[in-house]
Amino acid sequence: MRDETRSPEARRRWPRWLRRAPLEAVAMALIGVGVVMMCQPWSIAVYGWSFLVVLAGTVGFLIVSHFPE
């Protein structure tokens, strides 16, 4: 379908994978994985990466929360 024949709503519509709900779920899962990494007692390497994982999830959540629904 050509772009001129589509309605204005369809042209400015975001792709389905860029919607807020799925990306918020991914960001929250990333935060949860980071917290689990922080609390585990087995590997210092995993613990060392945990703060960056939590930070990436938090920043991702802040960005994604401004996306359209």
Buried (B, 14 or more C-beta within 10 A) or exposed (E): EEEEEEEEEEEEEEEEEEBBEEBBEBBBEBBEBBBEBBEEEEEEEEBEEBEEBBEBBBEBBEEBEEEEE
